[in-house]
């Protein structure tokens, strides 16, 4: 569309005698979305679909794709369920990825992670086609920018010339960093980039324990953008290791939105990126997350196979972080064994797990507090409610309040155990503590688990007025559907 011409969407709106607000209401989109579209800014695919459905015409006829003619950016999926199921694959290919356990002989893709045609789409982080969806969903700018700030804080440690060019590139949506093949890159600059990205990724994983899945997805996309723009400063192995860590972060967001197949595929991509490298850490972390996703999908034998592969890779590693990961894997093995009804194996793995936690400090990923939680989960599965309550209470009293996700994952089985003991008031009291955290995190997976608890509670107290009032109030508070 040429400068000065009336935008086709505005023309169509005026023909229907609609204001911007009126069209927004009729088409079920945000008023800010209509305004942006009429001013030739990109809007997301779902908003385009709704506008086209209302006017019974095509995106081209409404001028909704004209911004693409001026940009080489790949169209980003809307930040809804499709965001978790499609957006991560748009930058790295859309090939089908099997979800079965990986053999050590599988080959990695030897192509560069970020080819000229496959740069991570910065619109998933900064363009308004994603941002307006968040704002329409009643996010505040502070919430969005807070998530981005976590991802971009590594800029402080980058070489000065890179800080300038990266910021300019993000603001203009133009690649301004022109360092083909790493020419004129000093060893000191390489060190600065490695350290900056390592710090940023580490801080983003800490953010994971207090943030919503949507925030984590935004953070992951921001990190992918940084990695794509700084790869000229990195060795291929470093680039692949960072890519694996970031993809695991993005996969975790999919997991907590209940998209377990997507999560498993994303973690498999992370694993494949470092499969033939010496990066045992990211290999085992990727396998660990694949096991978590497989277990959530009801594939418990497959989950155990992932765990066994990861433990084999950790053989002989005595560093503290590897010991912690080994304890985590063994406890997860026990959980899957409990679901499969093998109490003896579960106890054996739990006993093995705790031996690796001696003298280890509290840690967001796994510690003695988390071990007690998983023991409680296993006891609950085995209908041993009194010991389940003991271990879950032990976990809860040690757990930092800011680790919201872990608190919910401890509170819900504890509330269920009290319910099975027919201790109604204790069960509801514990569950009430979970409601606020679930509302804050806004995780589909945690909402599903809360709904399962409510089903148990009503089943045990079918005509109890107090239970019914609690169910009604909590459903309203966390918007259960």
N, C-alpha and C positions, 0 to 999 in steps of 0.2 A: 504494500500500500504506500502510495506516495505521500509526502508531507503535505498537510493541508486538506487531504481528503477525509470525508466523514467515514469513521470506521463502520464496516458492514454490520457489526453487532449493534452499534448505536442506531443505525438506520432501521434494522429489524425491530429493535425495542421501541423506537418512536412510532413505527407503523402500528404497533399494538397498543399505543398510548400508555406505555409503562414507564415509570421512573426506574432508576437503578435499584432502589429498594424493592419496588414492585416486582421487577424481573427476578431479583434474588429470591423473593418469597415464592414466586410461581415456579421457578426452576429448581428450588431447593439447593441454592448455593449461597455463599456469602456475598454481601454487598461489595466488600472489598475485591472479591473475585471478578465481579462484573466491571467494576471501575478499572481494574488492571487490564482486563481483556480489551476494553474500549480504548485504552491508552497504549495498546500494542505490547503489553508485557505478557510473558508466558503464564499460562494457568495450567493446572494439572489435568490429566487425562479424564478423570472422573467428572470434573466440572465441565470440561468440553462436551462430554457425553450427555450430561444433563441439559446443557444449553441447546445442543443439537436436537435432542429429543423434544424439547419444548417447541422449537421452531420447525421441527420436521425437515431439517436440512443437514448439510454436511459441514464439518469444521472449516473447510476451505471457503464455502459460501459465506460463513460468518466471520471470516478473517481471523480465525483462532490459531492458525498455523503460520501466519506471516512472519512471526519472529524467528521461525526456524530457517527461513530463507536467508536470514542475515547472520546465522550462527551455525557453527559446525557441531554444536553440542548434540548429544544423543538425547532423545525425548525421555524424560524421567517418568516412571510410574507414579501414581498418586500415593501420598503418604497415608494409606489405609492398609487393609490386609494385603493388598497387592504389593505394597512397598516391601513387605517382608518376604513375599513369595517370588518377586521378580527383580527388584532393583539391584540386588547383589550380583545377579547373573548378567545384567546388561553390560557391565564393564568387563566381564571376564568370559564371555561366551555363554550360550544357552544350552550347551550340550547336556544330555541326560547323564546323571551320575548315579551309579548303583549305590545302595546303602549297606551292602554286606561287608563283613570284616575284610581288611586289606591284607593281601599277601606281601611279604617283604620284597618280592620280585617285581612288583608293579613299578612301572617307569613314570618319572615325572615328565611334564612338558618342558622341553628344553628351550622353548621360545621365551623371549623376554616377558616379564610379568605385565609390563605396560607398553604395548606397541603403539605406533602412531594412531591406529584406528581404535585402540582400546584404552585410552586414558580414562581414569576414573572420572565420572561425570560430576563436575563441580556443582551442577544445578541441584543435585541431591542434597547439597549442603547449603548453598547460598542463594540459589535462584528463587524467585518469589513463587514459582509454580509449586514448590514444596512449602514455603513459608506461609503462603496465604491459607493453605489447608490447615496448618497448625493453628493459625490465628482464628480461622473459622471454627475450629474445634475448641476454642476458648483457651488456648495457650497464650501466655503473655510473651512479649518480646524478651523480657528478662529470663524467662524459662528457656527459650530457644538459645539465646546468646550465652546463657550460663553453660549449657551443654557444649556449645561451640568453643567457649573459652577453655574448657578442659582439654579439648582436642588440640587447640592451637597454642597452648601455653608453651609447647616446645619451641616455638619461634624465638623465644628469648635466648635460647642457647645456640641458635644457628648463626653462621657467619653474617656479618652486617649486610653485605651486598645481597645475600639471599633474603633477609628479612624485608628489605625494601621491595625487591622484585616479586616475592611471593604475595605480599600485601597488595601491591599494585595489580598483580594478576587476578587476585580474588575479587578486588573491587571492580575491575574492568571486564572480567570473564575472558581475558586474553592471556595466552601463555607468554609471559615476559621473561621467563628464565631460559636463556639460550646458552646452554653449555654442552653442546653435542660431544658425546663420548667422554665427558669429564675433562675436556681440555682446560688447562690453566687452573686446575683444582689442586690445592696444596694438601699435604698429609694432615696438617692441622685442621683444615676445613673438613676433611673427611671425618676426623675424630669428633669435631663439633657436631656434625650432622648425626653421626651414630649415637652420641650421647644424648642429643636433644630428642631424637625419636624414641630412644629407650626410656627416657624420663617421661615423655608424653604418654607413651603406651602404658607404662606402669601406673601413672596417675589415673589414666582412663579406666584401668582395671579396678582401681580402688573406688572410683566413681560408680562402677557397676553395682556395688553393694548398697548404694543409697539412692539410685536413680531409677527412672521408669525405663521400660524397654525402648520406647520411642526416643528418649534422650540418648540411650546407649547406641541406637542405630545412627543418630545424627553424629555422635562422637566418632563412631567407626568410619562413617563416610568422610568426615573431616580428616581423619588420620590417613585414609586412602588417598585423599587429595594431596596431603603433604608428602606421602611416600612417592606418589607419581611425579611430583615436582622436584623431588630431591634425589631421585634414583641415580642421576649422573654422578653423585658424590659417594655412592655406595658400591661395594663389591656385590656381585651377583648373589652370593650366599647371604650377606647381610640383608639385601633387598628381599629375598625369599623368606628369611626368618621374620622380618618385620611384617611382611604380607601375611604370613601364617598367624601371627599373634593378633593382627587386626581382624582377619577373617573369623578367628575364634570369638572375638568380641562381638562381631556382627551376628554370628551364629547364635550366641547366647541371647541376643535380643529376640531373634526368631523363636528360640526355645520358650522364653517367658511370655511370648504371645501365643503359645500353643501350637506353633507351626513346626512340629517335630521333624517331619520329613525334610523341610527346607533347612532346618538347623543342622540335621545330620549331613546333608549334602554340602552345606557351607563348611562344616568342620572337616569333611573329607577333602575339599579343595585345599584347605589349610594344610592338611596332612600331606597331600600330594606335592605341595610346593616345596616341602623340606624332606621328602622321603629319601632322597639319595644324598642328603647333606649330613654333616656331623651334628646337626641341631637336634639332639635327643629330647631336649626340653619341649620344643614345640611339637615334635612328633608325638610324644606321650600325652601332652595336653590335648592335642587334637583327637587322639584316640579316646581319652577320658571323656571329652564332650560328646563324641559319637556314641559312647556307651550310655551316657545320660539320656541322650535323645532316643536311642533304641529302647531303653528301659521304659521311658515315658510312652512309647508307642506300643508297649506290650511285648516287645521282642527281647525277652530276658536272657535267653540262651545266647543270642547274638551279642547282647550287651556284655555278657561274661567273656565272650571271645575277644571283643575289643580290649577288655580289661587285661586278659591274659597276655595279649600281644604287647600292651603297654608295659606290663610288669617284666616281661622278657627283655624289653629294651632298657629297663632300669637296672638290670642285674649288674652288680659291681659298682654302682654309683653310690657314694657315701656322703655326698654333699647334703647339707641340711634341707635345701629346697626339694631335692630328689627324695629324701627320706619322708618328707611331708607328703609329697605326691604319692609315694608308695602306700603310705597309710590311708590316703584318700581312696585310692583304687581298691585296696583290700576291703575297706568299709563298704564301698559301693557294691563289691562282689557279694558281701554278706547280705546286703539289702535285696539284691536280685535272687540270691539263694533262698531268702525267707519267703519271697513271693512264690517261688517254685516249690515251697514246702520242705526244703532241706534245712531243718533247724540245726543239725549237727555241723554241717558245712558253714552255716552262717556264724555260729559261735566260734568255730575255728578261725575264720577270717577276721572276726572282730577282735579276738585275742591277739592275732598276729598284727593287726592294724595298730593297736594301742602301744605295742612295744616300740614302734617307730616314733611315737610322740613324746617319749621321755625327754625332758629338758628342752622341748621346743616351745617357743613363746606363742602367745595368741596371734592368730593370723586370719585374714579375711577368707582365704581360700579353704584351709582345713586346719583344725587344731583339736584339742581335747574337748572343747565345747561342741564342735560339730560332730565329734565322735559320739558323745553322749546323745546327741540328737538322733543319729543314725541307729544307735543301739535301741533308743526308744521306739523308732520306727519299726525296727525288726521285732521287738517285743509286742508291739501293737498288732503287727501282722500275724503273730503267733498266738494272739488272744491272751497274752500275759499282761494284763492291764496294770496291775500294781507296779511291777518293775518298769513297765513302759513309762508310767507317770513319774517314777523316781528319776529315771535318766533324762526325760524331757525337762523336768524341773531343774535338774542339775545344769542342763544346757542353758535354760532360760536365765538362771541367776548369774551366769558368767558372761552372757552375751551383751556386747555394747548396744545401746539403744539405737544408735545411728545405722546399724546394719539391718535395715528394714526387711529386706528379702529373707534373710536368715531368721529373723524374729518370726515372720509369718510362717515359715516352714517348720518352726518349732511349736508355735502356738496352736496351729490347726490340728496336728496329731495329738497334742496334749488335751485340747478341748474334746476331741473324739474319744480319747481314753477315759476321760471323766464321764462322758455320756454313756459309754459302755458299762461303766461302774454304777450307772444310774444316779450319779451325783449331778443333778440338773443345774443347780445354782453355780457350782464350780465350773462346769462346762461352759455355761453362758458367760460367766465372768471372764474366763480365758479367751473365749471367742470374741468378746467385745474389744479386747486389746488388739486383736488382729484386724478388726474392721477398719480402723483409721489408717493403719499402715497399708492395707490393700487399696483403699481409696487413693492414697498418695502415690503408690507405685503404679497403679493402673495397669496391672498385668492380667491378661486373659487367663493364663495358666493358673495364677493364684486365685482368681475369681472362680474358676471351675472347681478348684479344690475346696474353696469355701462353700460353694453350692453343694458339693458332695457331703460336706460335714452337715449342712442344714438338712439334707435328705436323711442322714443317719439320725439326727436329733429329733426330727418329726416322727420318724419311724419308731423311735424308742419312747417318745412322749406324744402319742397321736392326738390326744384331746386336751393337752395342757395349755391353758390360756397364756401363761408366761412365755412358753416356748413360741407360741404362734405370734405373740406381740414382738418378741425378739426377731423372729424370722422376717416379719413384715418390715420392721424398722431397719434391719441390716440390709435387706434386699434393696430398699430405697436408697440407703446411704452409699452403697457401692455400686448401684446401678446394675444389679444382676438382671440378665435377660432370660 
